[in-house]
Every structure is written in structure tokens, then in C-alpha cells.
């Protein structure tokens, strides 16, 4: 059975990822893209690693997740949509989705059960909904298919007063309007993650208290008593949970640290660059200015940093390397369909997050200078960028500054005689990879630090330098 003319759009917001292909694989939705429209909203810069008629990619807003949902919903072309997070996973099948799609009518509001952890949360009587702090049912994420018409009648998610529980307020408004027919279908489509914005229980509980007062669901007296009781209950739970979680997290850091260290001793693959002319590619918009010169192509060593490796299919350069110092970007790289004609290099500055799978998946992993921390286990020692030395020299393997770009400059420091850097955008720039992109630097961003450290390192390089095609004078 195949789905045609989908009446439902899936909307996903992601704060932690920047690669569309990785998010769709992680949420198990890549196989549905052929049949169902999907809107992806990223908070980080993204290059369009995936092009499809059913896929739209937008830039998220900084004033809360519901502002981003509002922007995404305005782009929905179908009559209904369903929202999920990047930690949720599709566990249904196309047959189930087809059945649900057939039930969609313009004035339908469709409830679905959801799986959270080991438990499935199904329909229960409405009179019990007032007891919920954050509703397991109906679950805004993965458990309710909302008509876009509801926003035309009732407006969008409230983003000023309710930044965490705006979904609860909006769902209540739909139910109170009596303009939509409620349908429950016993089909579980999504396994819901437990790390969403509303998992901040103290702030969420206070917002729920305000929503109850706003909608006058229960008396103010009972609302206060209920708030105090739940606050005490979840404060005790949260204290115990945080204590156990910190022990578990620290134990994992220790485990990853020492397993990675032992693994690296058995995986010694030295890096030997053949030549001293380097190009570094970054995913900034100005990378589109790059034009390959076939006459000199064989002279350059091309290093694609972080997500820019997706550009290799476009540029088709030779003598290619992928480089990152970010363990999360490293995971994205090995989980993607990476090009076969590129060798991978990892310099893990967050050494305590390094897993054995990543070590074995990379062609070269540079063992940094390490120190021991009670909180993190083994971590990379830092050194001022003014003292930078080549990472190819074992005595210089410190963390020099913030970001993979600066670590990449440390990698080639002392070896490079001619350097081109493409896609280094340290100010507002016209978008190149998706609609609304404005570069990745602002006054509040840690990348401002990276910019300053970048130019400090560049001033110490003994070579000719071009940045985005223009000669750079020190």
C-alpha cells in the first residue's frame, strides 16, 4: 500500500543537529519523505545535504521553540500537520499512516496514542486532563494531528507568556472552540523522547498554573494547592533524579575516556600530507564563490571542515580530507552516506564524549594532550592561541581556541605555504544554503570568540593566505 496525496505534513524542530539527512535518519522518517511533506526547522546553520520536492528547510528563531513552530506552520501546504522533536522516532508504518490520512477531514482533530519509554499512553477521559502537568495524552509531539484551519480561526502558538507550554494552551483553545470534530485512532506512530523543552518541570509547572488561571479550568484555590503539591513532589523527584543522572553521566565520561584512550593506542595511523598548498572549506554562504581551476587542482590538499563535506559532490575536488574536532559532528559524518573519495581526520577536543565506534570509523584520530578531571574523566588540555603549534607534533597537541576551524589551522600549522579558506563568514551574509540564512555570527554567539582567535592564528601563519577568494594581509 502506498500513500498518495498526503493531507498531513510532519514538522520537526532541531536544536542539536544541522544535517537534514542525519535528522531524518535519526527520527526514522527518511523512508517517508517520498510520500509525506516534511518541514525541518534548524537552530544551527545547515547546508542542504538533502534535496527533495517534499522537504522544506527553514532557520529557527531564538525566542522559543513555538516561535519556530509558528514559522514552520505558515509553510504547511496540507490541511493538517503533526509536530515531532528531533529525539522522537517514527515506529509506525506507511500502512498505518495511510489509514490515518484517509480519516483526515478539514474539521478533524485526530488523537493518537504515543510511546514514551516503555509505556504507551492512550486515550483517557477528559475530566482527568486537568490533572496533567505536561500531558502524556494528548501528546502535542507525535500524538495529535492538528488542522491548519485552527490557526486561521484561533491564531498561532502564544510565545510571549507561555514559552514552554504554549501547546497545552492552544490545544485547550481548540477544544473550547467546539469547531472541530475529535477523533481517536488506536495507532502508535511515534516513540517520544524525554528531553524536550517542557521537560523543565519547574518552569513548565508554573506555566501550567498560569494556563489554568487563564482558562479558568479549576478554582484559583485548588490551582494553588495543586501547584504546591506538584512542586514539592517533583522537586523531590528532580533532586534524586539529578543526583543519579550526574553519577551516571560521570561514569559514562570515565568509561568513554579510558576506552577511547586504550583504543587509540591500537589505532595509530599517522597523517602525512603530500604538499604544502591547502584549501579549507567551511559551510558558510560565501563558499559558493569557489570555482575550481583544473590546471592547479592537483596541487592542493582540500580539507572539508564539519558539514562542508557535503559540498564535495558539488566541487568534485581531488586529494580530499574531512576534519572535525566536534564529536557530535563526527557522529553525523559516520552516520551519513559520506563520499568514498575523502579521508577522515578527528581531533576530539571533548575527549570524554569519544566512543569506540567513532575511533574505528575515522581514518585518522589525533590523540590530544590530556588532563584528568573529576567531573569529566580525561579531557583535552587548553593553550592560548598565541602559543599555537602543529598538531602533527605530539608535544603541541593542545586545544587552541574554539571550534573545528581553529583546530584545523593548528593541524596544518608549520606545513602550509599557500592557504585558501572558503566559507569563513564572520558577519551577516546573504543566504546560500537555505531560505532566511544570515550567516552564523552574532554579538551573543561563541563564534565571535572563534573569529578573534582565527585572525590571531592567521597572523602567525608563515604563508600566503586568501579568504573567500581575496588576499589577506596580516
C-alpha positions, 0 to 999 in steps of 0.5 A: 500500500502506498500513500498518495496525496498526503493531507498531513505534513510532519514538522520537526524542530532541531536544536542539536543537529544541522544535517537534514539527512542525519535528522531524518535518519535519526527520527526514522522518517527518511523512508517517508519523505517520498510520500509525506511533506516534511518541514525541518526547522534548524537552530544551527546553520545547515547546508542542504545535504538533502534535496527533495520536492517534499522537504522544506528547510527553514532557520529557527528563531531564538525566542522559543521553540513555538516561535519556530513552530509558528514559522514552520506552520505558515509553510504547511501546504496540507490541511493538517500537520503533526509536530515531532522533536528531533529525539522522537522516532517514527515506529509506525508504518506507511500502512498505518499512516495511510489509514490515518490520512484517509480519516483526515477531514478539514474539521478533524482533530485526530488523537493518537496514542504515543510511546514514551519509554516503555509505556504507551499512553492512550486515550483517557477521559477528559475530566482527568486532563486537568490533572496533567502537568505536561500531558502524556495524552494528548501528546502535542509531539507525535500524538495529535494531528492538528488542522491548519484551519485552527490557526486561521480561526484561533491564531498561532502558538502564544510565545510571549507568556507561555514559552514552554507550554504554549501547546497545552494552551492552544490545544485547550483553545481548540477544544473550547472552540467546539469547531472541530470534530475529535477523533481517536485512532488506536495507532502508535506512530511515534516513540517520544523522547524525554528531553524536550523543552517542557521537560523543565518541570519547574518552569513548565509547572508554573506555566501550567498554573498560569494556563489554568488561571487563564482558562479558568479550568479549576478554582484559583484555590485548588490551582494553588494547592495543586501547584504546591503539591506538584512542586514539592513532589517533583522537586523531590523527584528532580533532586534524586533524579539529578543526583543519579543522572550526574553519577551516571553521566560521570561514569559514562565520561570515565568509561568513554575516556579510558576506552577511547584512550586504550583504543587509540593506542591500537589505532595509530595511523599517522597523517602525512600530507603530500604538499604544502598548498591547502584549501579549507572549506567551511559551510558558510554562504560565501563558499559558493564563490569557489570555482575550481581551476583544473590546471592547479587542482592537483596541487592542493590538499582540500580539507572539508571542515564539519558539514562542508563535506557535503559540498564535495559532490558539488566541487568534485575536488581531488586529494580530499580530507574531512576534519572535525574536532566536534564529536557530535559532528563526527557522529553525523559524518559516520552516520551519513552516506559520506563520499568514498573519495575523502579521508577522515581526520578527528581531533576530539577536543571533548575527549570524554564524549569519544566512543569506540565506534567513532575511533574505528570509523575515522581514518585518522584520530589525533590523540590530544594532550590530556588532563584528568578531571573529576567531573569529566574523566580525561579531557583535552588540555587548553593553550592560548592561541598565541602559543599555537603549534602543529598538531602533527607534533605530539608535544603541541597537541593542545586545544587552541581556541574554539571550534573545528576551524581553529583546530584545523589551522593548528593541524596544518600549522608549520606545513602550509605555504599557500592557504585558501579558506572558503566559507569563513563568514564572520558577519551577516551574509546573504543566504546560500544554503537555505531560505532566511540564512544570515550567516552564523555570527552574532554579538551573543554567539561563541563564534565571535570568540572563534573569529578573534582567535582565527585572525590571531592564528592567521597572523602567525601563519608563515604563508600566503593566505586568501579568504573567500577568494581575496588576499589577506594581509596580516 
